[in-house]
Amino acid sequence: MARTGRLRIVRHFTLDADSPRPHFKDPCVMKSLHTLRFGALAAALFLSASAIHAADAPTLSAKFVGVGQANQTYDRFIVTYKDGTTQRSSSTAALQNVKAAISRAGLDRATISSTGGATVAAVSASYQRKLAVGSDLVRTSRKLNQSEANTLMAQLTADPSVAHVQPDYKMYRVKDIPAPAAMNAQANAALQAFTPDDPYYEEYQWYFFNPTGGADVNNAWNIADGTGITVAVIDTGITQHPDLDYSLATNNIGYDFITDSFVSGRPTDDRVPGGWDLGDWDNTQPYLQECYGSNNPADGEPSSWHGTVVSGEVAELTNNGIGMAGIAYNAKVLPVRVLGHCGGYDSDISDAIEWASGGHINGVPDLAQPAQVINMSLGGSGTCDATTPEYAAIQDAISRGTTVVVAAGNSAADVANFTPASCPGVIAVASNGITGKRAFYSNYGSGITISAPGGGIYANDASSGQIVDNGFIWQAVNLGATTPIYPADPAEAYGGMAGTSQAAPQVTGTVAMIDGAVKAAGAQALTPAQITNVVVKSARAFPVAEDHPIGAGIVDAYAAVNLALANGGGTAPSATPLTKGVLLSGQSSTTSNLYSIVVPAGATTLNIRTLGGSGNVGLYVKAGSAPSANGSNADFSSIKPGTSEAVVIPQPQATTYYILVTAPQGSYSNISVLADYNP
């Protein structure tokens, strides 16, 4: 059957200098086809996460970092009370504490504005809910400006019962850029359908089989397909599509976690089953005021259907004679909606992580089958530390056995400054193009776990030039400009995107294949730390010299599944185990030695030291997998002259920490190694 084409629009996301919070650049270009009608459409969405920086707040002792955006207002606050306090266990006491802080801040009485003489209403507060991580969400009766918000938070943290307070930050999608006119001819290029099963697989899905920049998924299908595995896609939700299995939405197992009616587009402030994407378009007033100017163009911006695209990449139906293919195509996608109009809230995202991994959330039915892997193609500014809700939720998820995969971000900057990609224990994924080169927009740094094909946009993965089909990742999409379009049957439409939001699902799908293959073999399920080690150890070496560190290599699904199956899934690195609080002496090497310590849930202040002996050592520590030989991807390090090195981790995660002791000057002898933690 002949296929016709028509031009849609190309969008990509940029970093707005006047944005109230920094955002990922996300040069995601989408082309779409309806019954294979091609065009270009923008796509990847990143939400900003907490702006609290670890350098400012390394532990919960740093109670708050003031907000600095004069043009932004706040009416939701996350308050964390200390363990053992009355406020921690009593919502009544927690709210009373907030009301007392409002009074001390002088906000409980009406005032006259200094500009215009208008009356400024008195502030009261209402209790919203307890977050799964233990914090409390409260809401003020009106929005507070920068000065008022900082004054209130200062008064809250003056109370010794308060461990930390932050606004429940509102997240935003950044402004799109139209496609160049030259895209017109390319978008309408003739399409050659072919058989057998997925007509557009060979022509467009290079990232499944290209030996240079691809993920080697095609070969992995011989041994794994994700059967029996549930993948949670925490994103904008899902829409109906003939090439997707959306049964977990139809059966009301997925969930919409957005509690704010404006953000969700639903009439009430609540959570509802299904996980359906109702759209995340930018509208006219009053939406512009809510979304703050430059992040919401005056002419509006169409819905991204981002969760649908990510879901398709992970598990689009394959060998069904329709459209394109997915990675772990027999896995079940659990749609978890956290992003809507103007993005989403930290409080909703952290609860969604807890729930998807098997945690209990009041008012939401517990999952009978928690997700073995979570994909989060979202993120924003700020280093992830123990003060952020996502930090605690991710640690809980990992402790339950759920692997968490996160997009590194598209700001061409160090991933250490972005959340949740910098959260300990996650698999942080950078993006490469078809040549294996780092995509020009991709974040980088020692915090990156691995790279995966996310699309380079331009020919030969250049940073500009000719836009090409193999510069994108292609998957199912909806054609609705605002709300979903559902004809008699869901439209067969596909689109191309480029971004780390597309690279992350390549790894998520690979993890689902690993989990499914191990399960089918009857072997014991791998821990998230073991999964990470498999992905790292099986990575394919970069074919080019990368300009910045982007992890251990390019994800290789075939090699990863084979490694996981080897020796019944024996995947832990060979390391000398350390016993808590016991000094291991007499250690010598001319190269390096690797050690490990298993840290249980609830432990604090992990202290790792080397001492005594002679020579010179370097100390590198990584959660879940062994540091690289030169320590470049370590989570923590200590490099001083001599043999006395120390790493202290105030809030360690529940996992195995690997400790690499190197000999940077040729050798060391008779040193001692110690690892200890509280309690």
N, C-alpha and C positions, 0 to 999 in steps of 0.2 A: 504494500500500500504506500502510496506517495506521502511524503511528510513535508509539510509546509512550515515556514518559519516566520516569526515576527519579533521585532525588537522590543525588549522590555528595558529596564534601566540598570545601570551598574552603580553600585554604591560601595564605598569603603569608609571605614571608621578612622577618625583622626583624633589627635590629642588637642583639645581646645584650650588655648592658653587662659581663657577667662572662665573655664569651667569651675564650679564650686569645689569639685574634687577631681583629681587627675583620673584619666581614663586610659585604658589600653587603646593604642592605635590598632585598628583591626581592618587592614586593607582587604576586606573580604568581598570578592566580586562574585556575584551569582548570575548565572545564565539560567533561564528556565525554558521548559518545553511542555506544552499541553498537547497530549497525544503526539508528543515529540515535536512541539512547536518551540523553537529556540529563541532565546533572547538573553538579556543580561539583567541580573537583579542582585542587589546587595544582600549580604546576609549575616555575617557573624555578629553576635551580640555579646558584649561583656559588661558585667555589672561591676560597679565600684564596690570594694569591700572596705573594711574598717580603716580609718586613716591613722590609727595609733601605731607609732613606730617603736620597734623593739629597742632602738637606741635610747628612746625617751622612757620606755617602760619595760625593762627587762623582766620584771616579775610583777606579781599582784601588789607589791608594796607601792608601785607608782599608781596612784589612785585615779588620775584622769589627766588627759592632755586636752587643753582647751581648744574649742573650735575657733577657726580663724577666718571664716568666710562671712564678711559683713552683709552680703546680699542673700544669705540663706537663713531660714528659720527652722525651728525644731519643736515638736510637740510630743515626741516619744523618746524615752530614756531607758537604757538597760542598766539596772543597779545590781551589783553583786555584793551580797552581804557575806561576812566571814562565817566560816563553819562554826557551829556552836552558839551563834547569837540567836536571840528570839526572832529577829527579823528574817533570818534565813529560813525558819520553819513556819512563820506566821505571815500570811499576806496582809492581815489587818495591821500588824506591827510594822511591816515593810511600808505600807501606804502611810501610816501615821508618821513614820520617819521622814518620808518625802514631804508631807504637809508641813512638818515642823521646819524643814529646810526652806520651803517656800516662804514661810513666815519670817525666818531669819534673814532671808534674802530681800525682804520688803516687797515681795511680789503678790502678797495676799490682799492688797488693797488697791483700789482704782487710783490712777494718777492722771495728771494732765500732761500730754505730750509737749516736749520742748519745741517741737516744730508743728505749728498749725493750731495748737491749743486743743486738740481732740482728746477725748477721754480714753485712756488706756485701761482696759478691763482688768480687774483683779484676776489672779491665777488660782485655780484649784487643781486637784489631781484626782485621777481615777486609776484603779488597779486593773491591768489588762490580763496578765497571765504569768505563770511561772514557766520559764524556758526549761527545756530538757537538761541543759547544762547547769541548772540551779540558780540562774540569775532571775531577776524580776523585771517585767516590762510594765512601766507606768506611763500614763499619758496626761499631759497638762491640758487645761481647758481651752487654751489658745496657744498659738505658735509663739515661741520666744525668739527674740533676735539674738545676735551674737553675744552681746553684753549680758543679756538676761540669762541665756543658757549657761554661759561660763560662771556667772554669779551663783546660779542654782547648783551647778555641779560642784563648785567650791564649797558651798555650804553642806552639801550632801557628804562630801569626802572629809569634812571636818569631824564628822561623827566617827568614833573609833570602830563602830560595827561595820562600816562600809569598807569593802576591799577594793572596789573599782566601780566607776560609773562612766558611761559614754552615751552619746545620742544613739538611737536606733537609726543609723544612717540611711538616708534615702539614696538609692542608686539610680544611675542614669545611663541611657544609651546615647552614644555620641552621633554627631551629625554625619550624614551620608554625602557622598560626592557623586554626581551624575557620571554616567559612562561617556567617554569621548565619542564623537560622531563616527569615528572610524570603526567603532565596534559594530555599527549597523550591518556592514557587509559581512563581517565575520559571523555575527549572530544569525544571519539568514543563509549561511552556507548550507549546501545540500548535505543531508544526513543519509548515510548508507546503513540501513538496517541489515542485520545478519543474524544467523541462527548459530547454535541451537536454542539455548534457553533464554538468556538475558541479552536482548538484541543490541544494547548499547555498551555492554561490558568491555569488549575489546577495544573499541574506539575511544572511549572516554575514561575508563578506570585504570589508568596507567599505574596508579599507586598500589595496586594489588599484585602486579607482576613485573614491573620494570626492575631490572637487576641492579640498577645504580642508585636510584632514589626511592624505590618502592619498599613495601613492607613484607614482600614474599608471602602474601596471603594465599595466592593461588595454589602453591605447593602445599601449604598447611591444610587446605581443605581435604587432602588425601587422608588425613589422620584426625581431624577435629573440625567441629562445626558449632560448638557452644551448646550442644544438647544438655538440658537439665540445669542450665545456669540462668539466673536472673540478674539483669543489668539495670541499675537505677540511673536514669538520665535526669539529673537535677537541672532544670532549664526552664524554657517557656511552656512546657507541656507538649502535647502531641495532637496532630490532626489525622483524620481518616485519609487513607491512600491505598490504592489497590495493590501496591508493592510493599506494604507494611503489615505486620501483625500488631494490631492495636487492641488485642483482646483484653489486656489488663486494664485498659481504660474503659472499654465497653462493659466489663464485668465489675466496674467500680472498685478495683483493687488499687489502681493508681490514685494519686491525690493532688488536689490543688491546695497548697499550703499558704497561699497569700491571704492574709487576714484583713487587709485594708481594701475597702470596696473600690476606691479610686484606682488602685493598682491592679486589682483583679478584673475590673470591668463587670463585676457582679453587683447586685443591688444591696448586698449585706456584708458586714464585716465578719466573715466566718470562713471556715475551711470546708471544702466539699469534696466528695469522692470523684474519681474519674481521671483527673490529671489532664483534661482537655485544654488545648491552647485556644483561648478566646480572642487572641490578638494582642499585640503590644504596640500598636501604631501611636504616633504622636498626633494629637488633635489640635483644634484651635482653643481659644480661651474657654474655660479657665485652665486648661491643661498647660498652656505655656507658663503660667505663673507657677504651677506646681513643679514643672520640669526645669525651671530656671534658664531661660534665655537661650544661649547658644547651643545647648544640648537638645533643643527642641525647635527646629526651624519653623518659621511662621507658616509655611505652606504645608506643614504636616509631613509625616514620614510613614510609609506603609509598614505593616506588620512584617516581622522577619521570619516567622515560622522556624526559628532557630532550633527548637527542640525536636521538630520533625526531621530536620536535616541530620542532626546528630544521631537521632534514633536510627535513621536509615543507614547511616554509615556503619553503626555498630551491628545492626541486624536486619538490614533490608532483605526481603524474601529473595531467594536465589534459586536458579534452575526452575523457574516458574513461567518462563516464556514472556516475561514482562520486564521492560525497562532495564534496570541495573541490578547490581549485586551488593550484598552486605558482608561484613567480615564473619562474625559469629552468627550466621543466618538462622540457626535453630535455637538461639538463646531467646529468652523472653525479655522485652523491654518494659521496665516499670516507669511510667511517666510521672515525674514529680514536678509540679509547676511551682516555681518560686519567683519568676520574672514576669512582669506584665507591663502596664503603662508606666513609663519612667523607671523601669527596673524592678528592684525588690529590696526587702529589708534584711539586715543581718539576723534579726530575731527569727524570721521565717526560714531563712536558709539553714541556720544551725539546727533548728527543730527538724527540718527535712532530712538532714544528714543523720541525725539520731534515729529517726523513724525508719528510713530506708535500710539502715544497717541492723534493725531489729530492736531498737529502743522503744520505750513507751512514751507516747505523747497524749496527754489528757484530751479527750474529745475526738481522738482519731483511732480507729480500730487497729490493733496490733497486726503486723504482717505475719501471715502464716509461713511465708517463705521470704525471709530477708534477702536483700541483694548480696551476692558474693562480690560484686564490684560496683562502684559508683563512678560515674563520669560527671565532672563539673567543668564545662567549657565556659567558665565565667571567672571574673576576678577584678581586682582593682588595686589601688595604691595602699601601701602600708605593709610593714613586716609582720608576719603572723607570730604572735607570742601568746603567753598564757592569759593575757587580758582580753583576747578577742573570743567571741562566742564560737566562731568556726574552729579555733584551736582545740577547745575542749571537745566539741562534737566530733571532730576528726579523730582525736585520740580514742574516744569511746568507740567509734566505728571500727578502727583498726583492732582494738582489743576484742571486739566481737568476731573478728576474722574477715572483715570486709576490706578489700583493697580499694584505695581512693586514688583516682587518676584526675589530674588537674591540668588545664591548659596553662602554659607558662606566661602568656600575654604577648601582645603585639606592639609594644612600645619601643622595641629595639634598645632595651635597657637591661640592667642587671635584675634578674628575677628575685633577688633578695629583698627588693623593695615593693613586692606585690603579694597580695593575699587573694586566695588561699594557696597559691603556688609555692609560697615559702613556708607553709605549715610543715612541721616535722612529720616524716612518715609517708607523705604523699608521693606518688610518681608524677613529677613535674615534667611536662612534655614540651619541647621546643619544636619548631617547624623547619623542615627542609623541602627543597623543590626536587624536580625530576633529576637534576644533575648531582644531587646529594649535598649541595651547598646550602648553608643556612639561609632561610628566607630573610630578605632584608629587613622585614618588620619584626622578626621573632626576637623575644627576650632571650637572654643567655646568662651564663655565669655558673659558678660552682654548685649552685642549688639545682641546676637542671639534672634530671635523672637520665633522660634519653631523648633522642630526636625521632620524629616520625614525619612521613610525607603530609604536608599541609598546603602545599602549592606555592610556587614562586611568582605567580601572576604573569611575569614577563618572560620572553624567550631566553633560554639558557639561564634562568633564575637571576637575571640582572635586576637592578633596582629601578629600572625604567626601560622604556622602549616599546616593543610590540607585545600586546596582550595576546596570549595564546591559550588554546583549549587545555593543553596539558600543564597550564599554570594553576589549575583549580582541582578541587575535589568535588566529585559529582554525586548527588543523591536526590531522593524524593523531596518534594516541596509542595506547598499549597499555593494556589494562584490568587487568593483573596488579597485585596489591597489593605483591608482593615480586618474584618471578620472572615472566618474560613468560608470558602466557596465549596459547597457540596452539591453538584448536579445529581441526576438520578443515581449515578454511581460516582464515588470519589474520583476526581480528575487524576489522570496519569500525567503528572507533571514532575519535572526534574530540574535541578539547578546546580550550578557550580559555585563553590566558595574557596577562598584561600585564607588561612589563618591558623594560629595555634589551636583555635577552637575546633578545627578540623583535624589537626594532628593528634590531639588527645584521644578522640574516639578510635583512631587506629590502634593505639595502645590498649584502650579499654576492650576493644574487640579481641585483641590478642590475649589479654588476660582471661576473657571469657572462654576462649579456645583452650587455654592452658587448664583452667578449672574443669571444663567439660571433659577433656581428655584424661585428666587424672581421675576424675570421678568414674568415667567409663572403664578405666583400668582397674578399678577397685582399690586404688591406693588411698592413703590418708590425704585429706585435703591439705593443701599448702597454706601456710600462714601468709599474711600480707608481706612480711619481711622476706619469706622464701620466694614469693611471687616476684618481688622487686629484684631479688638476686638473680632469678631466672632471666628476667627481661634484660638486666644489665649484662650478665655473662654471655648471653646469646646474641647480643647486638652485633650488627655488621659494621665493620670499620668504615669510617667516613672515606669516600673515594677522593676527597679533596682536602686540602689544609683549611680548616675552618678559621674564620677571622676572630671568633670568640668561642669560649667553651660552650657546647650544647649537649653535654652528657656523654655517655659511654659509647655512643654510636647510633646507627639507625635501627629502629626496631625490626626484628626479623621473626615473623610469626612462625614460620616453619622451624627455624632453629630453636625458638623458645619452647614450642610444644615438645620437640624431641628431647631437649634438655630436661624438661620437667618430667618426662616419662622415663628417663634414664635412671636405672637403679631404684625403681619404685618412687621416683620423685625426690631422690636424695639431692637436694639443691643447696643446702647450707654451705657456705665457704668453709674450707678447712682452716680452723682457727683453734688456738689453745684456750680452753675455757678458764675464766677467772672466777674465783669464789668470792662472794661479797665479803669485803673487809679483810681478806687474807692476802698478805704480801707474797707475790711470786718472785723469787730472787734467782740470781745466776743466769740472767738472760743475756745472750750475746748474738751478734750477727754482723755479717759484712754487707748485707743488703737490707732486709727488713724482717720483722716478725708480726704475725697477725694474732690478735687475741679477741675474745668475746665475753660479754657479760649479759645475762638475761635479767631484764629489769621488769618487775611485776607492776600491775596496775596500782596506782595510789602512791608509788614511791616518789620521793622528792630529793633534790640536791644530789644528783649523781656526780661523784668526784672521782676523776681518773688522773693518775699520776705516774710518772717515772722518776726514779731517784737512784743515787749511788752509782757505783761502778766508774767506768772511764769511757772517754770518747765523746761523741756528740750525737744527739738523737733528735728526730722530729716526731711529734705526736699528732695523729689524725684520727678523728672519731666520726663514725657515720651510723645512723639508725637504720636497721633493717637489712643492710647489705655492706659488703666490704668496701672501704675507700679504694680508689684507683691507686696504682703503684706509686704515683707521685703525690697522692693526696689531694689532687686538684678538685675533686668533687666531694670532699669531706664536709660534714655539717659543722664540725668544730675542729680547731687545730691549735697547737702550741709549738712555736719554733723559736727557741732561744739558744744561745751558746751553752754547751755543756749537756748534762744528762737530766737536769731537773726541769721537767715539763708538767703542766697541769691544765686540765679542762674541767670546768664546773658547769653542769647543766641544771639550772634551778628546777625546771619542770620537765623531767624526762618522760618520754612516752613509754607505754607498755610494749616492749619489743626487745629484740636482741641488738645490742650495740656492739659494733665491730671497731677494734682499736688497732691501728697500724702504727708500729714503731719503726721508723726508718733510720738509716745510717747515712746522712747527707755528706759526711766527710770520709766515707770509706768503711768504718766499722765502729762498733761499740761493744763493751764487754762487761759482764757481771752486774748489769743494772737490775733493778727491781721494778715490778709493775703492780699497781694497786688500783682496784675499783671498789667503790663503796657508795652506798646511798642510804637515805632515811625512809622509813623507819628501819 
